[in-house]
Amino acid sequence: MTIKTRNGLFQSALRRGFWKRLKRRLHQQPTYLEAFEQWQARTRLKGRTDCGVDSIPIKHIVGSLGRSREFDRDFMPLDDSVELRWQRLIRLYLTGITLPPIDVYLTDDGYYIIDGNHRVSVSSFLNIEYVDAHVIRLYSNVSQTSL
C-alpha cells in the first residue's frame, strides 16, 4: 500500500468522523469520548477483577484513559495528530497482521480504553464491530456526588 493510499484512507476517516459527529449532534447523542478521569471523579472504586481476554463490541466503548481528545465517540480521528500511527496500523491490518488485544476497563457505564485507541480507530474505520481486549472489571459502589 502506498503512502498516498494511506493518506487517502486517513482523510476519509477524518471526513467520516465529521459527518458522524454532525449526525450525532442532530440526534442529541454524545459526540466525544468520555475521559476516564471523569468517571473516576464521580464514583468510588470498590474493587477490580482481571477478566482476561475477550471479544468486545466497539460500540460499547464509551471513553478513554488519556486519549479522549484525539478520537470521537465513533473512534474517528479528530485531527492530523494521530495520522502517522494510524497509517502504520491500517497498513498492518490490511496486510493481515494480527495485532495484540487492546486493554480496557469495564465499568457500569461501558468500556474505557487504557491502551489501543489507534487500533480501535482503524478497526472502526474498517467497519469491524468487535475487537479483542484484555478486560479489567472495575466495581464502584457509591457515587462521589452523593456523599
Buried (B, 14 or more C-beta within 10 A) or exposed (E): EEEEEBEEBBEEBBEBBEEBBEEBEEEEEEBBBBBBEEBBEEBEEEEEEEEEEBEBEBBEBBBBBEBBEBBBBBBBBBEEEBBEBBBEBBBBBBEEEEBEBBBBBBBEBBBBBBBBBBBBBBBBBEEEEEBBBBBBBBBBEEEEEEE
